[in-house]
Amino acid sequence: MEESQQSALLIIGNGFDLTCGLQTKYTDFFDYEMKHNNDFKTFHDQLQNINMFHFDNWGGNPIGEVKKMQNISQNLTVWDMMFQICEVYPFSGDTIPSRWCDIESMISESLKSINIESDFLWLGVFNFLDHLLEYGHMVNSLLLGAGRREMIIGYLIFVSPIFRNQMNQNRTFTIHTFFSFLFSQLKIFEARFAQYILHVQESNGLYQNNAEDLLIKLSSGIKDFYVESFNYTTIEFCKNKLLNIHGCARESGIVAFGVFRRDISSESPVFQFTKASRQCELLANNIRPIKKDKNIGKVIVFGHSLNEQDYSYFFQLFDFIELANVSLSKPDLSFAYSVYDLAKSSEIINTYTKAVSSIIDAYGKSKNISNLLSVLVNGGRLDITKIS
């Protein structure tokens, strides 16, 4: 069959919406919240008055410091608190100032086991809350072995009417009831994020035209194509051939953040936060994958950071197109990028090529294939393309 008769699969990430003029970075969302959400800003301002000396020294008075934060709005979720605390009190040695607002990465980090080194752990909050519920008083973080961030959030959760109501309903405080509480709070946070995405899309009158033009350019003349999007926006031009992998702000009102971890069993309280569990949730809300055409001639990835949280998706895609079968010459796999800042051209190219190399190398290792990247490049099956 001629290539002109074959279809193309376009996979787009947030870089697509940014190229089309939308302010959809996580930092954009938090900046918007700071300007338009008084509860969010008030909490941020009150955090500035906390003296960390009381959490890090034996003679400190941590409970007195946290009590300075009066009248915290119940409209704020525990996830709002976590992101803000990790911004106001940066991690020691952190060389990436904006890491605190990388939502999915921070969710993943915070859900790790207490035995794994991390800058913030919900399990530490659970242990601290367990102490408060049993003894009714707050002690120095050094005595409990809890981090200062965990102690601040733990106490604010402890005095929260929402948390108290849930505890009254469950009657017992277990790791499962606590993580169920965290999950319910995450869904509230997601709903607010969905409203923000809807706002920025509806406020931009050029988005639909820009999105159509960019999709046509990416498809390279292949008329039969469909789109799988990691974004939460709607593209009218290909609405019937578009899958929003993690939900859509307009069509379903559902935005689903998830984490990719191989070590989580379905019995774990963390499982409900995984990509697999969130996908089942989307299925239950009638958000279903598009059945992929076996006649795909080309796969084009654009605007995606290729971060580890989405490796599960890409590994399944690579399996579908038999990327590990080095004897095949099709489908082609093209990673496309744009230089959005000429002053950072070299940095953008180096960062993206490294991300492509990392994901292909990780996939090759999962298949026990060495040098898969070189094989694909030399065989003409993989390309990295600049979109002007």
C-alpha positions in Angstrom: 0.0 0.0 0.0 1.3 3.5 -0.8 2.3 5.7 2.0 -0.2 8.3 0.9 -2.9 5.8 1.8 -1.5 5.2 5.2 -2.6 7.1 8.3 -0.6 9.1 10.8 -0.9 9.2 14.6 -0.1 12.6 16.1 0.8 12.7 19.8 0.8 16.2 21.3 1.8 17.5 24.7 1.6 20.8 26.4 4.1 22.3 24.0 1.4 22.2 21.3 -1.0 24.4 23.3 1.8 26.7 24.2 2.8 27.1 20.6 -0.8 27.8 19.8 -0.8 30.7 22.3 -2.3 29.3 25.5 -0.9 29.8 28.9 -1.2 26.2 30.1 2.1 25.7 32.0 1.7 24.6 35.6 3.4 27.9 36.6 0.7 29.8 34.6 -2.0 28.1 36.7 -0.3 28.9 40.0 0.4 32.5 38.9 -3.3 32.8 38.0 -4.3 31.4 41.4 -2.1 33.9 43.2 -3.7 36.8 41.3 -7.4 35.7 41.4 -7.8 33.3 44.3 -7.7 35.2 47.6 -7.7 32.0 49.6 -4.6 30.8 47.8 -2.8 34.1 48.2 -3.7 34.5 51.9 -2.3 31.0 52.6 0.9 32.0 50.7 1.3 35.2 52.7 0.7 33.5 56.1 3.4 30.9 55.3 5.9 33.7 55.1 5.4 34.3 58.9 6.4 30.8 59.9 9.7 30.6 61.7 11.4 27.3 60.8 13.6 27.6 63.9 10.8 26.1 65.9 10.7 23.0 63.8 14.4 22.4 63.6 15.6 22.9 67.1 14.8 21.2 70.4 13.8 24.4 72.1 11.3 25.3 69.5 7.5 25.9 69.7 6.2 24.4 66.5 2.5 24.4 67.6 2.7 28.1 68.3 4.1 28.8 64.9 1.4 26.8 63.0 -1.3 28.5 65.1 -0.3 31.8 63.5 -2.0 30.5 60.4 -5.6 31.3 61.4 -8.8 30.9 59.4 -7.3 28.8 56.6 -10.1 28.5 54.0 -11.7 25.1 53.5 -11.6 25.9 49.7 -7.9 25.1 49.7 -6.9 21.5 49.4 -4.1 19.7 51.1 -2.4 19.6 47.6 -2.5 23.5 47.4 -0.8 23.5 50.8 1.9 21.0 49.8 2.8 22.9 46.6 2.9 26.2 48.3 5.0 25.0 51.3 7.5 23.4 49.0 7.7 26.7 47.1 8.1 29.0 50.2 10.6 26.6 51.8 12.7 25.3 48.9 14.5 22.0 49.2 18.1 22.3 50.2 20.4 22.1 47.2 17.4 22.3 44.8 18.8 23.7 41.5 15.4 23.8 39.8 13.4 26.7 41.3 10.1 25.7 39.6 10.2 22.0 40.5 7.7 22.6 43.3 4.9 23.3 40.8 5.6 20.3 38.5 2.3 18.8 39.6 2.6 15.2 38.5 6.2 14.8 39.4 5.6 16.3 42.9 2.6 14.0 43.4 4.7 11.0 42.5 7.5 12.1 44.8 5.2 12.7 47.7 3.6 9.2 47.4 6.9 7.3 47.7 7.7 4.9 50.5 9.1 6.4 53.7 12.2 4.3 53.0 12.9 6.1 49.8 14.7 9.5 50.0 12.4 12.3 49.1 11.8 15.9 49.9 8.2 15.4 51.0 6.2 12.3 51.9 2.5 11.9 52.7 3.4 8.9 54.7 5.3 11.2 57.1 2.1 13.3 57.4 0.1 10.2 58.2 2.5 9.2 61.0 2.4 12.7 62.4 -1.4 12.8 62.3 -1.6 9.4 63.9 0.4 10.9 66.8 -1.9 13.9 67.0 -5.0 11.8 67.0 -3.7 9.5 69.7 -2.1 12.0 72.0 -3.7 15.3 71.1 -0.6 17.4 71.1 2.2 18.5 68.8 5.8 17.8 69.5 9.1 18.9 67.9 9.7 17.5 64.5 13.1 16.2 65.7 11.4 14.0 68.3 9.0 12.4 65.8 11.5 12.3 62.9 8.9 14.1 60.7 10.0 16.8 58.3 8.9 20.4 59.0 6.8 20.5 55.9 5.0 17.3 56.9 4.4 18.7 60.4 2.9 22.0 59.1 0.5 20.3 56.7 -0.3 17.6 59.3 -1.4 20.0 61.9 -3.5 22.0 59.3 -5.2 18.8 58.3 -5.7 17.9 61.9 -7.7 21.1 62.6 -9.6 20.9 59.3 -13.4 20.4 59.6 -13.3 18.4 56.3 -10.8 16.0 57.7 -12.7 15.8 61.0 -15.9 15.0 59.2 -14.3 12.2 57.2 -12.7 10.7 60.3 -16.1 10.8 62.1 -17.6 8.9 59.1 -14.8 6.3 59.0 -14.4 6.2 62.8 -10.9 4.7 62.4 -7.8 6.3 61.1 -5.8 4.0 58.8 -3.4 4.5 56.0 -6.2 3.6 53.6 -8.7 6.1 55.0 -6.0 8.8 54.9 -5.0 8.2 51.3 -8.7 8.1 50.4 -8.9 11.6 51.9 -5.9 12.7 49.9 -7.4 11.3 46.7 -10.7 13.1 47.3 -8.8 16.3 47.9 -6.8 15.8 44.6 -10.1 15.5 42.7 -11.2 18.9 44.0 -7.8 20.3 43.0 -8.2 18.8 39.5 -11.6 20.3 39.1 -10.2 23.8 39.8 -7.3 23.1 37.3 -9.9 22.1 34.7 -11.8 25.4 35.2 -8.5 27.2 34.6 -7.8 25.3 31.3 -11.3 26.0 30.1 -10.9 29.7 31.0 -7.6 30.1 29.0 -9.0 28.2 26.0 -12.3 30.1 25.8 -10.4 33.4 26.3 -8.2 32.9 23.2 -10.0 33.5 20.0 -7.1 32.4 17.8 -6.5 29.0 19.4 -8.7 26.9 17.1 -7.2 28.4 14.0 -3.6 28.0 15.3 -4.2 24.4 16.4 -5.6 23.5 12.9 -2.7 25.1 11.1 -0.2 23.3 13.4 -1.8 19.9 13.0 -1.8 20.2 9.2 1.9 21.1 9.3 2.7 18.3 11.7 0.9 15.7 9.5 3.2 16.5 6.6 0.5 16.1 3.9 -1.0 12.9 5.3 -4.7 13.6 5.2 -5.8 10.6 7.2 -4.6 11.2 10.7 -5.9 11.2 14.3 -4.6 12.8 17.5 -3.9 11.6 21.0 -3.5 14.5 23.3 -1.9 14.8 26.7 -3.6 18.2 27.0 -7.0 19.0 28.4 -8.2 21.3 25.6 -10.6 20.6 22.7 -9.6 21.0 19.1 -12.7 21.4 16.9 -10.8 20.7 13.7 -10.2 17.1 14.6 -12.8 16.6 17.4 -14.0 13.3 16.1 -10.5 12.0 15.7 -9.1 13.3 19.0 -8.5 11.5 22.3 -7.7 13.5 25.4 -5.7 10.8 27.2 -6.1 12.4 30.7 -9.5 14.0 30.3 -10.9 17.2 28.8 -11.8 20.4 30.6 -14.7 21.2 28.2 -16.2 17.9 27.1 -16.1 16.0 30.4 -14.9 18.5 32.9 -12.5 15.8 34.1 -8.8 16.3 34.5 -6.9 13.3 35.9 -3.3 13.6 37.2 -1.6 10.3 37.7 1.8 8.7 38.5 3.7 6.0 36.7 5.2 3.4 39.1 5.9 -0.3 38.5 6.2 -1.2 42.1 2.6 -0.4 43.2 0.2 -3.3 43.7 -3.6 -2.9 43.4 -3.8 -3.5 47.1 -1.7 -0.4 47.9 -3.5 2.8 49.1 -1.3 4.6 46.5 -2.7 2.5 43.6 -5.7 4.9 43.1 -3.2 7.6 42.1 -1.6 5.6 39.3 -2.0 6.2 35.6 -3.6 2.8 35.3 -6.2 3.5 37.9 -7.0 6.9 36.6 -7.4 5.5 33.1 -10.0 3.1 34.5 -11.8 6.1 36.1 -11.9 7.8 32.7 -13.3 4.6 31.1 -16.1 4.7 33.7 -16.8 8.2 32.6 -17.0 7.1 28.9 -13.6 8.5 27.9 -12.3 5.7 25.7 -9.2 5.3 23.7 -9.4 5.5 19.9 -8.8 2.1 18.3 -5.4 2.5 16.6 -5.3 1.8 12.9 -2.9 -1.1 12.1 -2.1 0.8 8.9 -0.3 3.6 10.6 2.6 4.7 8.5 4.0 7.5 10.7 3.9 8.5 14.3 4.7 12.1 15.2 5.3 13.3 18.7 5.2 17.1 19.3 5.3 19.3 22.4 5.8 16.5 24.9 8.5 16.6 27.5 8.8 12.8 27.4 9.0 12.7 31.2 9.0 9.4 33.1 5.5 9.8 34.3 4.3 9.0 30.8 6.7 6.2 29.9 3.9 3.6 30.4 1.9 5.3 27.6 4.9 5.5 25.2 6.1 2.0 25.9 2.6 0.6 25.0 2.7 2.7 21.8 6.2 1.4 21.0 4.9 -2.1 21.4 2.0 -1.4 19.1 4.2 -0.2 16.3 6.7 -3.0 17.0 9.6 -0.5 17.6 11.7 -3.3 19.1 11.5 -5.3 15.8 14.6 -4.0 14.2 13.9 -5.8 11.0 10.9 -3.5 10.3 11.2 -0.2 8.4 7.7 1.1 9.2 6.0 2.9 10.9 8.3 5.9 11.1 8.7 7.5 14.5 9.3 11.3 14.4 10.0 13.5 17.5 9.2 17.1 16.5 10.1 20.2 18.4 10.1 24.0 18.0 12.6 26.6 19.2 10.3 28.9 21.2 13.2 31.1 22.4 16.0 31.8 20.0 18.3 32.8 22.8 18.0 29.3 24.3 18.1 27.4 20.9 21.1 25.2 21.8 19.6 24.4 25.3 16.2 23.5 23.9 17.7 21.2 21.3 20.1 19.5 23.7 17.3 19.0 26.3 14.9 17.5 23.8 17.5 15.2 22.2 18.5 14.0 25.6 14.8 13.3 26.5 14.4 11.3 23.2 17.6 9.3 23.9 16.5 8.6 27.4 13.0 7.2 26.6 14.3 5.1 23.7 17.1 3.8 25.8 14.7 2.9 28.7 12.4 1.1 26.3 15.3 -0.8 24.7 16.5 -1.9 28.2 12.9 -3.1 29.0 13.2 -5.3 25.9 16.8 -6.3 26.6 18.0 -4.6 23.4 21.2 -2.7 23.5 21.8 0.4 21.3 18.2 0.5 20.1 18.5 4.2 19.5 21.4 3.8 17.1 19.7 0.9 15.3 16.5 3.0 14.7 18.4 6.1 13.6 20.7 4.2 11.2 17.8 2.3 9.9 16.0 5.5 9.1 13.0 4.7 11.3 13.5 7.4 13.9 13.9 11.1 13.3 14.1 14.3 15.3 12.5 17.2 13.4 12.4 21.0 13.9 9.0 22.6 13.3 9.5 26.3 12.3 
